[in-house]
Amino acid sequence: MRKVQWSSVATVVGAVVVAVLMLVLVLRGRVWAWIPFALAAGIAVREIRFLQRARRPDAGFDEQRRGRPSDR
């Protein structure tokens, strides 16, 4: 059983809440709310990808990038 990283889960939940609130403000005509909406959505996506990678033991963060020659 894997340990759940509750701080990352809380970050995702908080970022989604902020993104939804900012989206409501955008839809009500507040143009300035696009910036915090984009930031919160980006943070949520980044943390979700982090949680997905953390669950897979075969995918490390230190693996070489695709397309990079391995013999250099």
Contacts in CASP RR format, 6 or more apart in sequence:
PFRMAT RR
TARGET T0000
AUTHOR 0000-0000-0000
METHOD contacts of the structure
MODEL  1
MRKVQWSSVATVVGAVVVAVLMLVLVLRGRVWAWIPFALAAGIAVREIRF
LQRARRPDAGFDEQRRGRPSDR
2 54 0 8 1.000
2 55 0 8 1.000
5 51 0 8 1.000
5 54 0 8 1.000
8 47 0 8 1.000
8 50 0 8 1.000
8 51 0 8 1.000
8 54 0 8 1.000
9 51 0 8 1.000
11 43 0 8 1.000
11 44 0 8 1.000
11 47 0 8 1.000
12 44 0 8 1.000
12 47 0 8 1.000
12 48 0 8 1.000
12 51 0 8 1.000
14 40 0 8 1.000
14 44 0 8 1.000
15 40 0 8 1.000
15 41 0 8 1.000
15 42 0 8 1.000
15 43 0 8 1.000
15 44 0 8 1.000
15 47 0 8 1.000
16 40 0 8 1.000
16 44 0 8 1.000
18 36 0 8 1.000
18 40 0 8 1.000
19 37 0 8 1.000
19 40 0 8 1.000
19 41 0 8 1.000
19 44 0 8 1.000
22 33 0 8 1.000
22 34 0 8 1.000
22 36 0 8 1.000
22 37 0 8 1.000
22 40 0 8 1.000
23 33 0 8 1.000
23 37 0 8 1.000
25 33 0 8 1.000
26 33 0 8 1.000
26 34 0 8 1.000
26 37 0 8 1.000
53 59 0 8 1.000
53 60 0 8 1.000
53 61 0 8 1.000
64 70 0 8 1.000
END
